[in-house]
């Protein structure tokens, strides 16, 4: 695992992104959907106390049963700056991942990978630091455009930058429900990332990995700030 570097300011943060972006691996297909382990990670904040809680929940990819889970609580070490949110979250997320007793397998972030203005969102950042295959599944398209996918489960449409580059996909995980926005982080391709997302969302819009990690990190934050 690479060394975590906490930048002193926005300029240094962007320089770190530029350096690490060159290490992103985009030519691997990644683990097949429905196989191995999948770990959801998420964070919750108490901004008044500058506290952040992270959760990592490991699921059996075939059954979605919980195999392992861990939490970590830390201090927010970087201010809120759009496009640089990973620097607020990465140290505590890594601490949660390191506390797991099982290997994470594929990691699913509640956020972005290549669908990021600098093509280096949380999922790419986390992937480079850990060497794990990572995808981002976000609730909104951030700053990118897309056409509405078809209304059926599994329908998708490209998520595109202003220059036409496809940085992810809008994916309908439930019929007639708003899509989620899937992007590659590290060591996986977009088609496989979308296939995993569908397998992880049999009943709800968001993947079970995200739903369970969200619930766990919120609980950890409540306990840490009680």
N, C-alpha and C positions, 0 to 999 in steps of 0.2 A: 504494500500500500504506500502511495506517495505521501510525502510530508505535507501537512496542512500549513498553508501560509495565510496569515491574517494580514490583509493590506492596511497600510496606515491611512490611505485616502482613496478617493475615486480613481485618480490617475494610476496608482499602483494596482488597484483592483482590475482595471481594464488591461494593464500590461500583463498581469497574471493570466487573465482570460486569453489574451493573444498568444502567450507562450504555450499554455496547456491545450489550446484548440488544435495545435499541430499534432497532438498525440491521439486525437479521436480516431477510432477504427470504424470505418463504414463499409468494409468489404467482407464482413462475416454475416451469414444468415441468422445466427443466433439459435438458441434451443427451440425445437418444435413446440408449438402450442399444445398444452395439455400434458406436457411431460416434465418430470423433475420437480423442482421447488420454485416457487415465486414468492418474493418478499415485497410487501407494500411498505413504503416509508412515508411519514407525514410529520408535520410539526404544528405546534400551537404556541401562541405568544401571550405573555402578560406584559404589555408595553410599558405600563406604569412602573413595574418592578424590573424591567429589562431581563425578564426570564423567558427562556425558550425550552419547551419540552419536545422531544422527538420520540417516535415509536417505530419499531420495525416488527412486522408480523409476517411470519413465514407460513405459506400455505402449500399443501400438496396440490400441484397444478391440475391433477386429474379429478380430485374429489372436492377441492377447495376447503378441506379440513385444515384447521390450524395445527401446525407442527411445532412451532416455537414462537416466542415473542419476547421483546425486550424494550426497555425505555431508557432514556437518558435525559437529564435536566442540566442546563447550562445558562450562562449569561449571554445576552445578545452582544456580540463583539463588533458589529458593524452597523452603521445607520441604514435606514430604509432609503434605497435608491433604486428606482425601476431599472431592470436589466442587471442588477448586481445582487439580487436577493439571495443567491446561493451562498454568498459570504456570511450571511446572517444564520444560515441553516446548516451548512456543511459540517462544522465541528461537532454539533450535537447529534446529527444524523449518523455520522461516522461512529460516534461513541455508542449509539444504540446498536448499530450493525455489529460492532466489535463485541458487544455483550451477548450476542446470540450464541447458542450452543450448537447450532446446525449451520451448514453452509447456506448462504442466502439464495444461491441460484440466480435466476433473473430478478432484477430489482425494478419495481414500478414506482415512479415518483408522481406525486400530485403536483405536476408542473410541466416544464418544457425541456426539450432537448435542443434539436436544431431549430425548432420554431421559437427563435429568440433573435433579437436584433443583431447580436454579434455571433449568432449560431453557436452559442455556448451557454445554454441554460443549466438548471440544476441537474438534469438527467445526464447531460454530457460531462459536466464537471464531476459529478459523483462517479461516473463510469471511468473517467481517466484516473481519478485518485485511487479507486479500488481495483480496477482491472476487470470488474464484473460487467456482464451485459446489462444494460439499463435502458428503460424506455420512459417517456414522459406522457402522462395522460392528464390533460388539463380540462377545466370546466369552461373556459372561454378561449377565443382565438388570439388573445393578446393584441398584436398590431397587424395581423395578417388577414387577407381576404379569402373568401370561399363562397361557393354556391351551395345552397341547401342540398344535401344529399337526398336520395329517395326516402320515402317514409318507412320503408321496411327495415327490420333489424338486419344489420350487416351492410346496408347501403353506405357509401362513402363518397367524398368528393375531395379534390386536392385543396390543401391549405397553401396559399401562394404568397410570396413576397412581391413587392412592387415590380421587380424585374422579371416576374414570372416563375422564379425558382420554386419548386415544390418543397416545402419545408416540413410538411406533415399532412395529415388527413383529418377531415371532419368525419367522424364515424358514428353511425346511428346504432347504439347498443340495444335500444328498445324501440319497438314500432311506435311511431307518432310522438316520440319524446325527443327533446333537444339533443343534438349530437355532443359527443366529447371530442377532444382534439388531441390526436396521437402524434407524437414525434419521436424520432430515433434519438437515443442518447449515445450509446457506445456498444459496439460489437453485436449489432443486430440490424436487420433490414426492416423497412417500413411495412412491408406486407406481413412479415412475421409479428411485428409489434402490434399490428391491427388484429391479427388472428388471436394473439394472447389476450388482448383487451376484450374481445368478444367472449372468449372462454371464461374470463374472469367476471363477466357481467351477465350472468344468466337470468337475473330477476330484476335488476335495478339499472339505472343509467350509469352509475359509477362502478368501477371494478370492486369486487369484494376485498381485494388487497387494500385499496384506498379506504373503503368504508371502515374496515376493521382497524387500520392504522390511525385513522382520524379519531375514532372513538377512544382508542387506547392513549393517544398523546394528549387528548383533552382531559382524560381522567388523571394522567400523570401530572399535568399542569395544575389541576385543582388540588391534588394532594400536596404538590410542592409549594403552593402559595396559600394553603389554608392557614 
